[in-house]
Amino acid sequence: MTVLTVVIFLPLAAALGLLAVPRVRGRAATWVWIAVSAADLALVAVMWAGYRGGIGYETRLRWIPTLDAGYHVGVDGLSLPLIALTALLFLVCGVHSLGERRRERAHAALFLFLQSVSLGLFAALDLLLFFVFFDLSIVGMYFVIAGWGHGDRARSALTFFLYTFLGSLALLLGFVGLFLGGGTFDLVELARNPPYAASPGVASLVLLAVGVGLAVKTPVFPVHTWLPPAHTDAPAAGSAILAGILLKMGTYGLARVAMPALPDAWRAHAWLIMAIGLVSVLYGALVALAQPNLKRLVAYTSVNHMGYAVLALGAAGLAPGGGRAGELAVSGAVTQMVSHGLITGALFLLTGVLWDRAGTYDMDRFGGVAGRAPVFAALLAAAAFASLGLPGFSGFIAEFQIFVGVIGAGAVVLGAAAVLGILITAALFLRALQRVLLGGPGELTGRVTDLRPAETAAVAPLLALSVLIGVAPRWLLDVIEPAAAALSSLAGR
Amino acid sequence: MNDDPAALLPELLLLAGAVAGLLTGMFVPRGRQRAVAWICAAALAAALAVTVTATGGAAFGSYAPDALTQAARAVVAGGTLLVIALVAAEARGHRREAEAYVLVMLAALGSVLLAGAGDLLVLVPAYLLASIPAYALAGFGKDAPGTEAALKYYLMGAFLGVLMLAGVTLLYGLAGATGYRAAGAALALAPGAAAACAVVLLLAGLLFKAGGVPAHFWVPDVAEGAPVAVAAFVTTVPKIGALAALLRVADELGPGGWDVIVAIVAAATMTLGNLAAFHQDDVRRLLAYSTISQAGYVLVPVAVAQHTALARPAVLFYLAAYAVTNVGAFAVVAATGRGTLDGYRGLGRAAPGLGLALVVCLLGFAGIPPAAVFVAKVLVFAAAWDGGYAWLAVLVLVNTVASLYYYLRWVAVVFRGDPPAAPPPGLARAVACVAAVASLALGVGGGVLLGRAA
């Protein structure tokens, strides 16, 4: 057993402990969450410091020998940044939840459970294990929305569960297809000997099943329709985790499973995948532009940002024999996942402030908030600029790599069209900032008080890290790049 | 051939438990009839222990104590053990308390015999032994719904039993043998239409026990009308025997056209069960329709049993997973004593343990990992695809999503609204928790068992 297993299951153990000890209630439960997440983050930092390339901290145990499925976990340059992101985001959500007043014990236990699930998913090197965590993330988020959401939360939660569960079952069908072709659920072995090398038709079908499952989670156009209601009715911390961590499971799955295990099919359909990515980029940005509801706006920019990641992963299949362009594209996609997690997490925690104070996300009912809540305004502006890809923030590093990779791989027109997405995003964020922060005071502006210390403490580290990556990205790229090179050569073989 | 009676020890233990229980019940005063429960539980535990530690028995001519039977013995004994506890919670102090335990034991014995039968002439008495005590149990309460349930159950069972007997006769006439393997070999040369007819007739009885479409009409009525513990029993244990028997028929009798017939039945069973469950507000009827759809899923690997080696582990693991999940769900109903969905409002706060057990069982039914049914469903997917019935795998998928809707209706209620008075803790609650934990344990650690059974 390595430290990785401890990292994965420590939050789950704490969750069970919280449920078993009814005496820890109220804010004490949230403090337990914060302490456990902080310990987990410290362990992840130790792991990061000790990581030496390749697959680190590997554990492999037999689980279902009949299916050759096992408890196989490990980290590499793709998963380590996401594991670190998960640990950080859950910690800041814990800090943010110090303001939560409803059933704190169950709330903390549920989030700790979700943390274990998310960490487990990013560490999984076995398809069945991956799927277990994938499905459990849906269950956990269902209860977060249904239990602590607002508005028409029961309906939104049900839509979310049914929609993403359908996607997850398509994914399972695809995984079973991979098993029947390769004789194992083990990802490392499947990547070594990709199944269905001789039958491209079946490989395409399997890729379709896997792709649909992951596309729903990502989400890309046209299977994104569960996302806006889920976000609108989810609590702030739930939205931050949903957008910051759970959406990454989709694109991470594409990079971890679809590309290495079905390289031929991936290459054959690279243009289609890139087209879906591009449509998501443009569609997400355009719909966000038309939103009067700030939280829906942020939700749709997620569709836009995850579209870049899909576009980049598709481009890696286009680049002949991997190559520098493919490497850059994959590295950009992973950086984008980390960056989007940080920035969107911050944005959702900040929009939650509006609901907390005024009970609505409707931008037209605010205005001139900057005067009443300067810290809130400064952080919201910083997050918005980060999200639209301003140099100096992590989003720029990610998107720049993606554009260079996509255009370098030969998709000049697609790459150029994707740049248009940035333009629209810039417009929509500037408009939103104008409507909420500037101008004369709106109907509800009087209710908006400035951030509480816990809220500031939750949001500031996310933006600080985004700036750090934007200014000095080397420490992150040094981990990502070798894995990106390996992946793009796997997909290009 | 080596006729070693020790190979039948688990069956003999069940029989001995029933007989000893009956005798004890006759001589013990009403207030102390709980002793019979202990006798039956001891017999079941012994049967379970013998089965788990056994190293595979010798084959009899007409009864095969092989891996399939071993698995059925283990699952039946384990499931019945949980049911006995439920009966003990519900029938305490009842005038005929001892009889309930004995009838459960006899029907369980019949279910094991169904699974192990390797000869049509053993199959028929096993069918009767699994059915007749269950009819009596369904009407155990001697009230109007119970009587109606028992009557429906009996009439349907008798009718389909006669059809099955006709099928057995026809098979014997065509093949000149009643042993599965001998008949299967001879059947290949018989006229196709007549053989298909005989197979369909044979299926009638087994589908009745399995609760498959079109022989499923008794399930919701019995689940609603009979005492909860009995409902848990008849929707769980006889199904195990029948589905194991179907798997053996597919394997050993191997009739032509089997896969098509059973695939259609499986598709109809899961779909109709799910559609009927959609707007049920009565939790027992909801669970009844859910058991029908679950039977449909198990029938998928039964259909492809002749084409893939994955079918056998899929069926066996599914049966084990289904047994603990179903008994767990009914145990929650027994513990709360509430019959409508609305009665579960706020249960999650009034009795967190019970609420959690219910959620584990319901989400388990939907195949959410790491509950046991998840592993079983993966096996079903793999078996269907590998056996050339990928469309059936897709149908299982669609049905699973549809089923989630009505399971979630129930789950959502549990965590909403004000907590009612907490149901008193008792044996039924313990059974629910044990079953939920067993479901999770089977999902996480079941792979090892699977390796043994397959």
HADDOCK unambig.tbl for C-alpha pairs under 7 A between the chains (distance, minus, plus):
assign (segid A and resid 63 and name CA) (segid B and resid 445 and name CA) 6.91 0.50 0.50
assign (segid A and resid 63 and name CA) (segid B and resid 447 and name CA) 5.57 0.50 0.50
assign (segid A and resid 64 and name CA) (segid B and resid 447 and name CA) 3.82 0.50 0.50
assign (segid A and resid 64 and name CA) (segid B and resid 448 and name CA) 6.42 0.50 0.50
assign (segid A and resid 65 and name CA) (segid B and resid 447 and name CA) 6.25 0.50 0.50
assign (segid A and resid 65 and name CA) (segid B and resid 451 and name CA) 6.30 0.50 0.50
assign (segid A and resid 66 and name CA) (segid B and resid 450 and name CA) 6.98 0.50 0.50
assign (segid A and resid 66 and name CA) (segid B and resid 451 and name CA) 5.96 0.50 0.50
assign (segid A and resid 132 and name CA) (segid B and resid 369 and name CA) 5.35 0.50 0.50
assign (segid A and resid 132 and name CA) (segid B and resid 370 and name CA) 6.49 0.50 0.50
assign (segid A and resid 135 and name CA) (segid B and resid 368 and name CA) 6.62 0.50 0.50
assign (segid A and resid 135 and name CA) (segid B and resid 369 and name CA) 6.89 0.50 0.50
assign (segid A and resid 136 and name CA) (segid B and resid 369 and name CA) 6.84 0.50 0.50
assign (segid A and resid 162 and name CA) (segid B and resid 401 and name CA) 6.59 0.50 0.50
assign (segid A and resid 165 and name CA) (segid B and resid 401 and name CA) 6.85 0.50 0.50
assign (segid A and resid 166 and name CA) (segid B and resid 401 and name CA) 5.91 0.50 0.50
assign (segid A and resid 169 and name CA) (segid B and resid 397 and name CA) 6.33 0.50 0.50
assign (segid A and resid 176 and name CA) (segid B and resid 381 and name CA) 6.94 0.50 0.50
assign (segid A and resid 176 and name CA) (segid B and resid 382 and name CA) 5.75 0.50 0.50
assign (segid A and resid 180 and name CA) (segid B and resid 386 and name CA) 6.97 0.50 0.50
